[in-house]
Amino acid sequence: IKREKKEHNFLMPADLEKLENLKLPDRKNNSRHILDAFLFCCYCGLRFSDFKQLTYKNLVTVDGKEWLVLNSVKTGVKLNIPLYLLFNGKALGIMRKYDSIEQLAALGCNSDTNRTLQKLGRMAHIGKKFTYHTSRHTCATLLVHQGVPITTVQKLLGHTSVKTTEIYSEVFDETIIKDLTRANQKYSKRRNVKQNQIKSQKYPEKYLRQ
């Protein structure tokens, strides 16, 4: 029996921007907390179980820069996550909205959280279903398409095998356009240089006068 390939959902940068700009009531709001927690994990790649266990002990400062250091609940693998470097420190900015990392990590159960995320997705007009775990897929996929080596993404996410990480190397349409545009620019540049070299050999006096 051929097993169906598991689909790994992720959000595009435009989707994240919609969520970041989503207007929610100013009063203390559980939806805002869930949204912040979800975005935090989009920008650092933690599983729900690992996020929920975070305490101040997991925040480590090295040379004045903040890292998350923890052992994964699922695998036991040690994770060293440079919050200040990932996505220009966006996770740090979210964390600083709260009195403590414990307060940010104090979410309810996963199923309730996912129901709220579905509502938030509809409010933000995102045309795809996503769950809390989508944040981890999003982090990995965006890092790969920013050019971060697969082996580095593997260590950041705590995958025991690089094959697990390679599932995130899907190609965005916009990546295809960007890469082909860059290739065309390089081709045109090389062609112009070659043409100028041919002209300078054919008409050396003209190019010497310029």
N, C-alpha and C positions, 0 to 999 in steps of 0.2 A: 504494500500500500504506500503510495507516494504521499508524504506529509506535506501539508500546505505550508508555504513559507510565511513565517510570522511577520506581520506588518509592524513597522516601527514608526509610529506617528511622531512628527515634530512640528513646531511652529516656525514660521518664517520671521525674519526681522520685522516685517510690516505688521504681522500679527502681534508680536511683542509690543510694538509701538502703540497699537490700539489698546492693549491691556494697560500699558503704562499711563495712557492718556484718559482712561475710563473715569468718568465723573461719578463718584459715589457720595452718599450723604456725609457731611462733616462730622456728625455725631459719632460716638464710639460704635464701630460697625464691624461685625464678625466677617462680613464679605471682604472688607478692606484688608483685614488680617490674613485671610486665606489667599487673597490675591498677592499680597506682599510676600507671603511665604512661598507661593508658587514661583513668582518671579525671582526670588532669592535663589531657588534651586535651578531655575533656568540659567542663572549666571554663575553657578558653582557645581552643578551636576550631582547633587546629593540625592540618594533614595529617600523616600518618605520615612522609612524606619531610622535612617541615619540622621535625618534632619530633626526628628522628634527627640533624639537623645542628646542634642547639643546643650552644653553648659559653658559657663565662663572658662572652665578648665580646657576646653577645646580651642579657645582663642589664644594663640601664641604670637608674641611680637618678636620678630627677628630683624635687627638693625632698624628698628622703628617702623617696620612694615608688618601688617597683620596677616596671619595665616590661620587656617583651620587645620587642626591635627586631631585625628580620631581613628578608631578601628571600626571598620564596617560591621554592622550587626549581622548582615547576611553571610559575608565571606570571611570576616576576621582580618581582612587585608588592611594594613595601615594606610591612611590617606593623608597626604600633605598637600593642602590646597592654598595657593597664594591668592587670597581674596583681593589684594590690592592690584594684581596684574590681570586677572580674568575680566574681560569685557570692560576694561578701564575702571575696575572697582565698583561696578554697579551693585553687586551683592552687599558690599560694605555700606553704600549709601542707603540701601533698604534697611539694613540692620540698625543703623544709627537713628532710625525713626522710632525705635523702641527703647525702653529703659534698660533692657538687658537682652542677651541672646536667648535666655530662657523664656522670656516673655514672647519673643518672636516664634520660638519653637513650640509653644504651648497650643498645638492644634487639637481638634477633636479626632474622631476616627476617620480612617481613609475614605470610607464610603460616603459619609456626610460631606467631607471635604470635596470629593469628586462631584457630588450633586451641586454644590455651590459653584464649582468651576464651570459646570455646564451652563448654569444661569449667567455667569459672568461672560462666558464665550458668546452667548446669544446677545447680551447687552452690548458687547463690543463689535457685534456683526462679523464674527469670525466663522466662516462657513465650514468648519470641521469640528468633530467631537474630539475632546482631549481630556485626559485625566492627570492626576498629579505626576504620574510616572513620565508623562510626556515632557516634563521639564528636564528630566535627565537625558532623554533622546535629543531634545532641542539643544541643550548645552553641547553634547558630543558632536552633533551634526554641524552646528555653527562653527565650532572650533576647527573641525576638519576643513571646512570650506573657507576658513580664514587662513589656511595654510599651515596650521599646527600639525606636526608629524603625528602619524597614527600612534606611534609608541609613547609619545608624550600624553596624548589623550587617554591612552590605555592606563597610564599611571595615575592620571588625575581622577579617573573614574573608578580605579581599583579593580579593573578587569584582570583576571588571572591569565587570560589568553588574548593575544592581539587579534585573533580571529573574531572574537566577540566585538571588538571595536570596529573592525572593518565593515560591519553592516551599516555604519553611519556614513560611508563614503559614497552615498548616492549623489547624483549630479543635479544641481538646480538649473533650471532653464537660464536664469540670469548669469550663472557661472559659465555656462556654455558661451553665451553672448560675450561676456567679459573676456574669456580666454581667447576666443576667435578674433575679437577686435584687437587684442594685444598682439596676437600672432600676425594679423594683417599689417599692423603698424610697424612691426619689426621687419616684415617682408618688404614693405614699401621703403623703409629706411635703407635696408641693404641694397635694394634695387637702385635707389637714387644715388647712393655712394658709388655703386658699380658704374652707373651711367656717367657720373662726373669723372670717374677715373678714365673711362674710355675717351670722353671728350677732351680731357687734359692731355692725353697721349696724342690725340689726333690734331688738336689745335693748341700746342703748348704756349705759343706767343700770347694768345688771347688770355689764358689763365694766369700767365705771369704778370700781365698788365693789371689784373683785378686786385 
